[in-house]
Amino acid sequence: MKKLSLYTARPALLAAGLALAVLTLDLLLPEGLGISFLYVVVVIAALWSPRKRFALAAALGVTGLAAADILRSPRAHSAGMSGAHHALAVAAVWVTALLVYRHKVIEGILLREEAEAQAYLDVAAVAILVLDREGRVSLINQRGCEILGLEAREVVGRPWVDSFVSEPHRDRTRQGLDQLIRGEVPPDPSRTFENLIRTGTGEERLVTWRRTVLRDSRGRVTATVSSGEDVTDRRNAERKLRAQESLAEMGQLAAIVAHEVRNPLAGIRGAIQILSRRTPDEEDRKVMARIVERVDTLNALTEDLLVYARPHLSLIHI
């Protein structure tokens, strides 16, 4: 058998305590004071119960207490105003019970609709954020919570700009939201807006937003609705790709330079060696030998430049 939770039992205990207190007063105080009307408070306590039929059950119990009181001394009640008071009190109790029951039914419908709407929002691949006119978070979906690294209860009710927007972007973000609220800028869902969001761990994420507004029956803006996509990883990948392309271009240029330098160096080296063999002067040969050494050193540097260029040239074909 399912146990009654403390949350469920509290309204029942409160209602029972109030009913006994009213019954005690009704028995102790003089007749005609209309103490029985206080039974309405017992039914009002049903507002704190999660059970929508609790108000009807409380009204039924109160009716039983009133009937028992009348049956206890029927002559006393029929002779004075006490009987009329009890009848009117029971009527008031049932009217209140029906109103409370209707309120609980409507509340249940709204809660189900809200849960369904939240479920639809949670499966969205982008963050959904609703801010009220003061810029406080009214609603955020599961994807938005994932970007922030926080639970919804840690986000809802907090000022969005001051709590989650990176400081360099706050003024620009606040200005854009204020313009939407005041109607100075028409909402355009196709227009994008980027800012840095500070997560619960202090990390900054770049988010691209699209915004629109919610209006009441008079056309007054009541809230802003934004859908945001975390583009941090994409932008980092684009920057790395651009850096690789730049390195590839540098490698290609280095290969061209090395190729253009190697051929003249080979010609110079060969010419110096031929001249060295034809020159009888020993000093001239030593000078030419040093020239060949310098050419070999320059050629080695050119080879190193080609080795550097090869891995970057391969990036072009990836």
N, C-alpha and C positions, 0 to 999 in steps of 0.2 A: 504494500500500500504506500502511495506517495506521501511523504511527510509534508506537513504544512510549514512553509518557510517563515522565518521571523518577519520578513517584509510583508508577507500575506497576512500573518496573524495580527500584526499591530493594529490595522484599522478595525478588525473584529473585536479586539480587546478594548480599543478606545470606544467603539460604539456600545459595547456591553457595559462598560463603566459609566458612560454618560446616561444610558437608559436606566441603570440602577439608581444613579444619582437623582434623575428627574422623578423616578417612581418614589424614592424616599421623600423628596421634597413634597410631592403631591399628597403623600400619606400624612406627613407631619404638619404641613401648613394648613391654614383654614381653607375651606372650600370657597370657590368663587374667585380665586386669585388667577386662574388661568395658567397654572404651572405646567399643565399638560402640553401647552404650545412649545415648550422647550424640547419636546421630542423631535422637532424639526432639526435641531442641532445634531441629533443622532444620525439622521439620514445624510446630513451634509458631510459627516465624517466619511461617508462612502466615497467621496471624491479622492481620498488617498488610497483607496483599495484598487489593486490591479484587476479585480473581477467586476465586470460591468453590471452584473445582476445583484451585486452586494446591496445596492440601495433599495431594491425591491424586497430583498430578504430582511433588511433592517426595518423597512416600513411594515412588513408583515409581523415582525416581532413586536414593534411598537404598538400595532393594532391589538395584538394579543394582550399586552400589558394594560392598555387602556380598557379593553373589554373585561379583563380580570378585576380591575379596580372598580368598574361600574357594577359588576356582578357581586363584588364583595359587600357593597351596601347600596342596593338598587333604590331604596326609598330616599336616602340622602341625596342621591344624584338626580332623581326625578323631581324632587321638591324644589331644588334650587337651580342656579346657573351652571353648576358643575357638570351636569350631563351635557348641556349645550356646548360647554367649553371642550369637553372630551370629544364630542362629535366633530366640532370645527377643527380641533387639533389633529384628529385622525385624517380629516380631509386635507388639511395643510401638509401633513406628513406625506400623503400619497401624491399630491401635486409635486412636492419637492422631490420625492423619489423618482417620479416619471421624468422630471427635468434633469436630475442627476444621471439617470439611466441613458437618456437621450444624449447628454453631453459625453458620457463614456463611450457610447456607440460611435459618435462622430469622431471622438478622439482616436478610437481604434482604427477607424477608416483612414484618418489622416496619417497615423503612424505607419499603417501598411503601405499607403501610397508613397510616403517618404522613404520607407525601406526599399520599395521597388525602384524608385527613382535613383536612390543611392546605389543599388545593385547595377543599374544600367550605366551609371557614371563610372563605377569601379572597373568595368570591363573595357573602358575606353583606353586607347593606347597613348593618349595625351593627358596632361594634367588639366583638371577642371577646377577653377577657382572662382568663388562668388564672394564679393566684398560689398558691405553695406555702404551707406552714404558717408559714414565716418571712416571708411577704409579698414574696418575690422573684418576678419574672415568669418563668413557665415556658413560656408560649405567648402569642402575640399575632397576630391575623390582619392582612390587608392594610389593612382599613379602619382598624384601630387605629393602624397605622403612618402612615397618611395624616393622621390627626388630630394625631399627635405630630410629624409631619414628619421621621421617623427611619426607618432600616432596622431590621428585626427583630433583626439581630445587635447593634445598638446598644441594644436594649431588654431582651432576654432575659437573665436572671441578675441584673438590677439590682433593688434594693428599690423597689417601686412608689411607696409613699407618700412617701418621702424624696426620690425622684428626679423624680417627675412631678406630684404633687399640690401645688397652690398652698398656701403656708404657712398662711394663715388656716383652711384646711379640713383640715389634716393630722391634728390630734388627733381630730376627729370621724370622719374616714374610718378611721383606725387603730383606733379604738374599735369601730366597726361590724364591721370585718374580724375583730378578736379575738373579738368575741361570737359571730360565725358559726363560727369555728374551735373555740371551746370549747363550742359547742352551747347557749349561753345564749339565743340567739334562733333560732327555727326558720326555715329558709330559705323565703322567699315570693317567687317570681319575679314576682308581680303588684305587689309593693311597689317603689316607685322611690326612688332616692337621687341627689341632685345634688351635684356639687362642681366646682371649677375645676381644670382640668388645665393644667400648664405645658408648652408644646411645646418642641421643640429650639431654636427661635428666641427663646424667652422670652415668646412670646404666650400669653395665657390663653384657654382655651376652656371653655365650660360644657357638661358632659356629664351626661346622665341615665342612671343605671345600674339594671339589674335583676340580682339576685344569687341564686346557689344554691351548693351545695357538692358535692364528689366524696368518696365514702367507699370504704374498702377492704372486704375480705371480712368483717372484724370490726365494721364499722359506724363505724370511726374516720374522722373528717374528715381528708382528706389534702390538699385544695386547695379554693379558692373559684373559681367560674366567674362572670364578669360579662359582660353584654352592655350596651354603652353607645352612646347616640345623641348626637351633637353637636347641641345645640339653641341654640348661640350666635347664629347668624343669625336663627333664628326669634324668639328673645327680643328681639333688637334691633329686628326688624320690628314686634313687638307693642308695644314701648315707643314707637316712632315713631308707630304708629297711635293709641295712647292720647294722645300729645301732639297729634296732628292733631285728634283728637276734642275735646280740651280747647280748642284754638284755635278750632275751629268753634263750640263753645258760647259762647266769649267773643265771637266775631264776631256771633253771633245776638243775644246780650244787648246788644252795642253798637248793633246795628241797631234794636232795640226802643227803647233809650234815646234814640237820635238821632231816631227817628220821633216819640216822645212829646214831645221838646223842641222840634222844629221847628215844630209846629203852634202852640203857645202863643207862640213867638217871632214868628211871622208875625202873629198877632193883636195882640200888644203893639206891634209896629212900625207896623201900620196905624192903631191907635188913637192913638199918639203923633203920627203925621203929620197926622191929622184935627184933633187938639187944637192942633197947632202952627199950622195955617191959621186956626183960629178965635180964637187968642190975639193981641190987639193989642200986648202988651208984647214989646219986642224981646229983653229979657233972658230972658224965659220961652222964647222961640223958640230962643235959643242953647242953653239947657239941654236942651230937647227934642231938638235936633239932635244934641247929644252922646249923649243916650240912644239915639237911632236908630243912631249909630255903634257904640255898645257892643253893641246888639242885632245889628247886621250882623257884628261880630267874633265874637260867640257863634254866630251862624248859620254862619259860615265854619268854625269849629271843629267844629260838628255835621256839616257836609259832609265834612270830613276824616275824622271818625269813621266815616261811612258808607263812604267809599272804603276805609278799613282793614278794615271788616267784610265787604265783598263777596267778596274771595278766600277768606276763611275760611268764609263761608257756602257757597261752592261745594264745599268739602270734604265737606259733608254728603251731596252727591249723587254723589260719586265711587264 
